[in-house]
């Protein structure tokens, strides 16, 4: 009889261990009732910083986080659709134009409403609240030239284009939302000269005096430097690229408090803030995770 009870005990223990292992496959942390969340990022500084801030906030909320950062920009949408990651920071303009391939819109709320509805319908992905921060397309000019000609807006730039040297990246001249969009709205830009340079060398080219104007993203860290001036898009030719966490519907339904956790982060991120964070990495050469941790301490 003792042998029979011993066998029953062994079988019961084995079953308990087996079901525990299966629970781990459901992304539940064996030490906690909270799930493991797979956070992704694109392969550039800003996305990495934001993804790390999201990760720290989720860990504070009791989640275990699996970080899968630096995914190629062209592959990150596929990664979330294929359940390889659960969430990552995305841009409303990217969702509208690159993923959904819908017509250009310039109103931030309208763009957000469109991508929120279509992502839910097509991909079962939810957009959480978008941040004030707008990492959009822009044009940067040297401050010296800006002051020399009184150029503060793209309309001003168009008037003085014949006096200015443009540092192009080639693709910008052809892309629908690049130079063609500018010309359609502002009129022709008859540059004094236009040469194609490697994208990562733009600020070096401007600093060295080889060119006067270049395409830019509106939250690039180099824009904190006094020698550069970001021009105002006064005719609103470009769509907004507000930052927002996007998350798989299934994950959010199982863990609804994630929305509150990440929405609180988005409420703290404006354009000036993210530009300064980018500068700490790209200009001051700090590590992105250290920059994210330092910032998170100030807002949690």
N, C-alpha and C positions, 0 to 999 in steps of 0.2 A: 504493500500500500504506500509506504514511504517513497518507493521508487516511482510510483505513478504520479504522486504529488510533485515530486522533484521534476519529472518530465513536463508536467503542466506548467510549473513555474518557469522552466527554461523556455518553453514555447511562448508563454505570456511575455517574458522579457524580450525575446527576439521580435515579437510582434510590435511591442512598444517602441523598440529601437527602429524598426522598419518604418513605422508610421511617422516617427520623428524625422527620419531621413526624407520621406516623401514631403513632409511639411516644408522642409528646406527648399525643395524644388519649386514651391509656390511663392518664392521670394519673401518668406517670412524669416526674420531673425530668430533663431532658436532661443536666444536670451531675452527676446522682447516680443510684444504683440505687434509692433510696428514692422512694416515691410522694408525690404532692401530696395532702394530706388537707384536706377542706373542713370546718372547725369552725364550728358554729353556736351561737347563744345565744338565750334569750328576751329580752324587752325590759324587763328590770329589772336593777338593780345587781348583785345576787348572781350571777345567771346570767352576766352579762358578765364579772365578775371571774373566776369559775370557768373560763369558756371561754378567757379570756386565759391563765390559768395552764396549762391543758391545751395551748394553742398553743405557749407557751414551752417546755414540756417536750418536746413533739414536735419542735420545731425543734432543740433540743439533741440529740435522738436522730437527727438527720439528715434529718427530713422537711421538705418545703416545706409551709407552711400557708396556705390560702386562708380568711380570716376572713369569715364572714357572720353578723354579730351583730345583735342587736335585732330578731329575728323576732317577730311577734305571737304571744302565748301560744297563741292558738287555731289558729295556722298552722304551728307548729314541728313538730308530729308529722307533718303532711302533707308538710312539706319533707323530712324524713328518709325517709319511706316512698317518696317520688317521686324519691329519689336526688339531691335538690338540695343536701343537706348529707350529710356522712358520720357525724358524731357531734355530740353536745351534752350538757350536763348536764341530767339529768332527776330527778324525785322519785318515790320508790316509791309514795307515796300518790296522786300524780297519775296514775301509770300504772294503778293499781288501780281508782280511782274514776272518773276523768274519761275515760281512754282505753278501758280494758277494760270499764268500767261493771259491775264485779263487787261483791259484797256487802262491807260494811265489815269489815276485820280490824284488830286493834290490835297484834299481835305483829310486831316489825320483821323478823325472819328469815322468818316465814311470808309476809308481804307481799312481800318481796324474791323468795322462791322462786316465788311465784305469777306475778309480773310477768316474771321471767326466763324461765319456761317458756312463758307465753302469748305474749310478744313474739317469742320464737324461732319458735314455731309459726305465729303469725298474720302476722307482719311480716318475718321473717328479720332481726331486730334482736337484738343481744346486749347484755345488761346486764353491765358490768364490776363490780368490787367496789364496794359502797356504803360511803360515809363514815359516821363516827359522827355527823356533823352532821345535825341534824333540823330542817328549816325547816317546822314544822307549824303548825296552827291553835292559837291560845291567846287568853287574855284578859289585858289589862294594866290595872293600877289605879295611881292615884297613890300614891306611897310614904307621903304624909301620911295618906291615908285608910286605907291598909293598916295603918299603925301605930296609928291611932286606934281601929280596931275589932279589931285582931289578925287581919287577913285575910291568909293565906298560900297557901291552896288554894281551888279552885273550890267545894269543900264549904263552906268558911268564907264565901265570897262569897254562896252561896245563902241562908245563914242571915240575912245582913244586907242582902239585896237591897232590902228596903222602905226602907232608909235611903240608897240610892245612886241616882245618875243615870247612865243608860246611854247612851253615844254609839254608836248603831247605824249600819250602812251600808245598812239596808233589806234587801239580799240576804241578809245573815247571819241575819235573822229568819226567812227562808223556806227557806233551803237545808237539805237533809237533814242535812248534817254541821255545821250551824250551831246556832242556838238550839233547834230541835226535838230534836237529838241531846243537847244539854245537859239539856233538860227531861226527856227519857226516862230519863236516867241519874241526874241529881241532884235532880229535882223541879222545880216551877215557880219562876220568878224574877219575883217581883212587885216590879218596879223602882219606886222613888219617881217616876221619870219616864224616858221613853225617846224620844229624838229622833234623826232620821236626819241624818247629816252626810256630807260628801264624804270618801271614804276617806283621801285624802292629808292631810286636816286633823285627823286623830284626835289626834295628839300636841299640836298647837297648842290644840285644844279642851280637852284634859286640863290642859295647862300654864296656861291662862287661868282655870281653875276653873269652866268651863261644864258639865263632866261629870266623873264619877269613874272610870268603867270603860269600856273599849272593846275590840273584837276586835283581835287582833294576830297577826302572824306571829312565830314564836319566835326568829328570827335577825335581826330588824330592828335597824339600827344605833342607833336612838334608845334601845334598851333598855340601853345602857351608861350612860345618864344616871341619876344617883342618885334623881331625882324620880319614876322609874317602876319599878314592880315587876311582873314577869311571874308570874302565878299558876300554881301546880302543878296539873296535871290529875290529881288524886289517884285518880279513878275510871277513868282511862284511856279516856275517851270518844272521843278522836280518833285516827285512824290515824297511823302514823309517816310522815314525809316525808323519808326519808333521801336524800341526794344521791348520784348515781352517774352516770358517763359511760355513755351508750348509743351503740352503733356498729352500722353496717350489717354484717351477717354477711359479705357479700362482701369488704368492706374489711378486716375483721379476719382472715379466712382468708388473704388475700394478704399481710397485714402483721401476723403474730401477736405481734410484740414490742410493738405498741401497748398491749396489755393490761398488760404489766409496767410500761410507762412511766406509764400513767394510774392503775393501781392503787397505785403508790407515792405519787401525789398524794393520792388518796382517804384513804390511811392517815394523812395529816397534817392532815386537815380535820375538826375537831370543832365543836360548836355555838358554843363560846366564840370559837374562831378566826374562823369565818366572820362572826360578829356583829361582831367588832372590825374586820374588813376592810370590811364594809358601812358601819360607822360612819365610817371614813376617807373614804368617798365621800359618804354621805348627810348626815353631821353636819359633818365637817371640810371637805367640798367639794373633796377631791382628785379627780384623774381616775382612772377605774377601771383603765386600763391601767398607770398608774404604781404604783397600789396592788398590782396583781397582780405586776408585775415586782419590786417591793421584797420582797414575800412570797416569791416563787419563789427569789430569791437566798438566802434563809435556809434553804431546805429542799433545794436541789439538791445 
